[in-house]
Amino acid sequence: MATDEHFVREDVRAFLDMLEAMGGKGVEEVGAVEGRTQMKTLGSLAEAPARDLAVIRDLSCPGPDGDIPLRFYDAKESREAGPCVVFIHGGGFVIGDRDVYNALCTEIAYRLDLPVVSVEYRLAPEDPFPAAPDDCEAAARWVASSPDALGLNITGLVITGDSAGGNLTIVTTNQLVNDPADVPVIVQAPIYPVASDVSKHRSRKDFGDGYLLTGAAMNWFTEQYAADPEDPRNLPMIGDCSNTPPTVVCTAGLDPLRDSGREYAAHLIEQGTEVVYLEFPGIIHGFTTLRKAIPSGQKDLDAFLDAVELMVERYK
């Protein structure tokens, strides 16, 4: 149960109270299959409607273990050469898919006026680490090659995603810095990411119960993902981040992952990377896909996308 010790917005409080009244079991109790259904159901109730775009099309690209499902978004039927967004969804590496994040991807494509490719990577526990980073890297390299299937002349990548997808955003960016793709990553924009070991963070203790994402769920996701704790493709701050491209990081003030995003942004700044860090007070993990239930989160998403647009304009 959330307490009044921390500032909680009115619409966030109403949403948390609704969830408490509904009851229900955590993902760690119901398992992966039911957890995926729960995430879809919550999205259908709590997320804003998708925007109408000129292009929304499912496609796929070759991956290390078969084709990787993708979804392509564009507000325009055709466009000049320019950047393309690669979006990597969240869900603890276990739940989440293209459909859950469909409305958010339409918002990103509309607001940034850039094409967006959403990646549906393999999920744990059926496909544990490193299946997810392998798929995301393969998909990003494919997009960077300006494949005929997209009909675009791509000059650079903007990689973004939330939570586990924020982690995979950083990991994929690092992989493409270490071994460059056909075009560079010009901006990365992780949303409330896992970048370091969150187990000892103050935010994990303060917000690990009663604020949607729980410590119990986080422990369970970690067990399902079964990653090597010493591998920088699991916790990217273990590795070399010195050549990271310009970065926009946002966190939520009531998120157990908040301090991981803070720590990562500070780490990049210390190494000389240009960083915009946005921490939104009084709101919870997952707000970018809860905008119907938490309307104030739309302004936060707008601020984040404004910062991404500013950074892209500087470096495209």
Sequence and secondary structure as in RCSB ss.txt:
>XXXX:A:sequence
MATDEHFVREDVRAFLDMLEAMGGKGVEEVGAVEGRTQMKTLGSLAEAPARDLAVIRDLSCPGPDGDIPLRFYDA
KESREAGPCVVFIHGGGFVIGDRDVYNALCTEIAYRLDLPVVSVEYRLAPEDPFPAAPDDCEAAARWVASSPDAL
GLNITGLVITGDSAGGNLTIVTTNQLVNDPADVPVIVQAPIYPVASDVSKHRSRKDFGDGYLLTGAAMNWFTEQY
AADPEDPRNLPMIGDCSNTPPTVVCTAGLDPLRDSGREYAAHLIEQGTEVVYLEFPGIIHGFTTLRKAIPSGQKD
LDAFLDAVELMVERYK
>XXXX:A:secstr
   SSS   HHHHHHHHHHHHH    HHHH HHHHHHHHHHHHHHHS      SEEEEEEEEETTEEEEEEEEES
SSS  SEEEEEEE  STTTS  TTTTHHHHHHHHHHHTS EEEE    TTTS TTHHHHHHHHHHHHHHT  TTT
T  EEEEEEEEETHHHHHHHHHHHHHHHS  SS EEEEEEES   S  TT HHHHHHSSSSSS HHHHHHHHHHH
   TT TTTSGGGS  TT   EEEEEETT TTHHHHHHHHHHHHHTT  EEEEEETT  TTGGG TTTSTTHHHH
HHHHHHHHHHHHHHH 
